[in-house]
Amino acid sequence: MVIVTDLEGVLIPEVWEEVARVTGVSELAMTTHDEPDFGRLMDRRVELLSQHDLRLPELSRIAGDVLPYPGATELLAWYRTKAQVMIVSDTFHEFSEQIVQRMGPYNLFANTFRADEEGRVLGYRLRIRGRKDNVIRSLKQIGFRIVAIGDGYNDELMFRMADHPVLFNAPDDLAARIENGTRVTTYEEIRRLIIEVHKLPPLALQSTPAEG
């Protein structure tokens, strides 16, 4: 079994909301709960960063002060007693790598910014956006059962591909579209679900046609 979890909104607060609070640029607080189109959301964020001359070193400093939700570090450690763990997120390495490393030696699969030598954010490189389901598909093809934990519209494809979608404080309309999903609001509910999944027999590895 592999537990694939989102980061922001599940293990840590939304970093952009903290950036908005510290800088006073309130529109930066928008997340995928507000704007499902991630490309449009990011284009607007880049535009706002340019307008207010907010550069990558300052953004990284603000992000570095974000603390995990109470119990999140312990939850990740507990996951490891039951399964392998992957953090797959639409966040950015420049924001969240240091937070994840403080929580433990976990691999973060995320996007990156494009910036000039003076730290001005020019754009972004999307490594994860639209590909969470591809990550899960690859793991399923080699026989892993997947528990996927997320909270937003950007997790919908991941939920649809996972064996056990877990919707953590997700919007009502999103939850209604994931028929086999489990809605939870606390870490204790996640623990109980994973304990039950852990009791299930291993999945049979799908055979592939012989070559030649």
C-alpha positions as CSV (number, residue, x, y, z in Angstrom):
1,M,0.0,0.0,0.0
2,V,1.1,3.5,-0.8
3,I,-0.4,6.6,0.9
4,V,-0.3,9.5,-1.5
5,T,-1.1,12.8,0.3
6,D,-1.5,16.4,-0.6
7,L,0.4,18.9,1.5
8,E,-1.4,22.3,1.7
9,G,-4.8,22.1,3.3
10,V,-4.1,18.6,4.6
11,L,-0.8,18.7,6.5
12,I,0.0,22.4,6.5
13,P,-2.0,25.7,6.0
14,E,-2.2,27.2,2.6
15,V,1.1,29.0,2.0
16,W,-0.5,31.5,-0.3
17,E,-2.9,32.6,2.4
18,E,0.1,33.3,4.7
19,V,1.8,35.2,1.9
20,A,-1.4,37.3,1.5
21,R,-1.5,38.0,5.2
22,V,2.1,39.0,5.6
23,T,2.3,41.1,2.4
24,G,-1.2,42.6,2.7
25,V,-2.0,41.6,-0.9
26,S,-5.4,40.0,-0.1
27,E,-6.0,38.5,-3.6
28,L,-3.0,36.2,-3.2
29,A,-5.1,34.3,-0.6
30,M,-7.1,32.7,-3.4
31,T,-6.6,28.9,-3.6
32,T,-8.0,26.0,-5.7
33,H,-11.0,26.0,-3.4
34,D,-11.9,29.4,-4.9
35,E,-10.5,29.0,-8.5
36,P,-10.6,25.4,-9.8
37,D,-8.6,26.4,-12.9
38,F,-5.0,26.1,-11.6
39,G,-3.4,27.7,-14.6
40,R,-5.6,30.8,-14.4
41,L,-5.0,31.0,-10.7
42,M,-1.2,30.8,-11.1
43,D,-1.2,33.4,-13.9
44,R,-3.0,35.8,-11.7
45,R,-0.6,35.2,-8.8
46,V,2.4,35.8,-11.0
47,E,0.8,39.0,-12.2
48,L,0.2,40.2,-8.6
49,L,3.7,39.3,-7.5
50,S,5.0,41.5,-10.4
51,Q,2.7,44.4,-9.6
52,H,3.8,44.5,-5.9
53,D,7.4,43.6,-6.6
54,L,7.3,40.5,-4.4
55,R,10.4,38.4,-5.1
56,L,11.2,34.8,-4.5
57,P,13.6,35.2,-1.5
58,E,10.9,37.1,0.4
59,L,8.2,34.5,-0.6
60,S,10.5,31.7,0.6
61,R,11.1,33.4,3.9
62,I,7.4,33.8,4.5
63,A,6.7,30.2,3.5
64,G,9.5,29.0,5.8
65,D,7.7,30.4,8.8
66,V,4.6,28.3,8.1
67,L,4.1,25.5,10.7
68,P,2.4,22.2,10.1
69,Y,-1.1,21.6,11.5
70,P,-1.0,20.2,15.0
71,G,-0.5,16.5,14.8
72,A,0.5,16.5,11.1
73,T,4.1,15.5,11.8
74,E,3.0,12.6,14.0
75,L,0.5,11.5,11.4
76,L,3.1,11.2,8.7
77,A,5.3,9.2,11.1
78,W,2.3,6.9,11.8
79,Y,1.6,6.5,8.1
80,R,5.1,4.9,7.7
81,T,4.2,2.2,10.1
82,K,1.4,1.1,7.8
83,A,2.6,1.9,4.2
84,Q,5.0,3.8,2.0
85,V,4.3,7.6,1.9
86,M,4.5,10.1,-1.0
87,I,3.7,13.8,-0.7
88,V,2.4,14.9,-4.1
89,S,1.3,18.5,-4.3
90,D,0.6,21.5,-6.5
91,T,2.7,23.6,-4.2
92,F,6.2,24.8,-5.1
93,H,9.5,23.4,-4.0
94,E,10.7,26.9,-3.1
95,F,7.8,27.3,-0.7
96,S,7.5,23.9,0.9
97,E,10.7,21.9,0.7
98,Q,12.0,23.3,4.0
99,I,8.7,22.6,5.7
100,V,8.6,19.0,4.6
101,Q,12.2,18.4,5.6
102,R,11.4,19.7,9.1
103,M,8.5,17.2,9.3
104,G,10.8,14.3,8.4
105,P,12.9,13.0,5.5
106,Y,10.0,12.7,3.0
107,N,10.1,13.2,-0.7
108,L,8.1,16.1,-2.0
109,F,6.9,16.0,-5.6
110,A,5.9,19.5,-6.5
111,N,6.2,22.4,-9.0
112,T,8.9,25.0,-9.4
113,F,9.0,28.7,-10.1
114,R,10.9,30.4,-12.9
115,A,12.7,33.5,-11.6
116,D,15.4,35.9,-12.8
117,E,18.7,36.5,-11.1
118,E,17.2,39.1,-8.9
119,G,14.4,36.8,-7.7
120,R,11.5,38.2,-9.8
121,V,9.0,35.5,-10.4
122,L,8.6,35.2,-14.2
123,G,6.4,32.1,-14.3
124,Y,6.3,28.5,-13.2
125,R,7.1,24.9,-14.3
126,L,4.3,22.5,-13.7
127,R,5.7,19.1,-12.9
128,I,2.6,17.9,-10.9
129,R,-0.4,19.8,-12.2
130,G,-2.6,17.4,-14.1
131,R,-0.3,14.5,-13.4
132,K,-1.2,13.3,-9.9
133,D,-3.4,10.6,-11.5
134,N,-0.4,9.6,-13.6
135,V,1.7,9.0,-10.5
136,I,-1.0,6.9,-9.0
137,R,-1.7,5.0,-12.3
138,S,2.0,4.0,-12.4
139,L,2.0,2.8,-8.8
140,K,-1.2,0.7,-9.4
141,Q,0.3,-0.9,-12.5
142,I,3.0,-2.5,-10.4
143,G,0.5,-3.8,-7.8
144,F,0.2,-1.1,-5.1
145,R,-3.1,-0.3,-3.4
146,I,-3.4,3.5,-3.2
147,V,-4.9,5.6,-0.5
148,A,-5.1,9.2,-1.8
149,I,-5.7,12.1,0.6
150,G,-6.5,15.6,-0.6
151,D,-8.8,18.5,-0.1
152,G,-9.4,20.5,-3.3
153,Y,-10.6,20.5,-6.9
154,N,-7.0,20.0,-8.1
155,D,-7.1,16.6,-6.4
156,E,-10.1,15.3,-8.4
157,L,-8.2,13.2,-11.0
158,M,-6.1,11.8,-8.2
159,F,-9.2,10.8,-6.3
160,R,-10.7,9.1,-9.4
161,M,-7.6,7.0,-10.0
162,A,-7.1,5.9,-6.3
163,D,-8.4,2.8,-4.8
164,H,-9.4,4.6,-1.6
165,P,-10.0,8.4,-2.0
166,V,-10.0,10.4,1.2
167,L,-11.5,13.8,1.0
168,F,-10.2,16.0,3.9
169,N,-12.5,18.9,4.5
170,A,-13.2,19.0,0.8
171,P,-15.9,21.2,-0.9
172,D,-19.4,19.6,-1.0
173,D,-19.7,19.6,-4.8
174,L,-16.4,17.9,-5.2
175,A,-17.2,15.2,-2.6
176,A,-20.5,14.6,-4.4
177,R,-18.6,13.7,-7.6
178,I,-16.3,11.1,-6.0
179,E,-18.8,8.3,-5.4
180,N,-16.3,6.0,-3.7
181,G,-14.7,8.7,-1.6
182,T,-14.6,8.9,2.1
183,R,-15.2,12.4,3.6
184,V,-13.2,13.1,6.8
185,T,-12.6,16.2,8.9
186,T,-10.0,14.9,11.4
187,Y,-6.7,13.1,11.4
188,E,-8.3,10.4,13.7
189,E,-10.8,9.6,11.0
190,I,-8.0,9.2,8.5
191,R,-6.2,6.8,10.9
192,R,-9.3,4.7,11.4
193,L,-9.8,4.4,7.6
194,I,-6.1,3.4,7.0
195,I,-6.3,0.8,9.7
196,E,-9.2,-0.8,7.9
197,V,-7.6,-0.6,4.5
198,H,-4.4,-2.1,5.9
199,K,-6.4,-5.2,6.9
200,L,-7.5,-5.9,3.3
201,P,-5.7,-8.7,1.4
202,P,-3.0,-7.5,-1.1
203,L,-4.1,-6.7,-4.6
204,A,-3.3,-9.2,-7.3
205,L,-0.6,-7.9,-9.7
206,Q,-2.1,-7.5,-13.1
207,S,-0.4,-9.6,-15.7
208,T,0.9,-8.1,-18.9
209,P,1.0,-9.9,-22.3
210,A,4.1,-11.8,-23.0
211,E,6.4,-10.2,-25.6
212,G,7.5,-11.9,-28.8
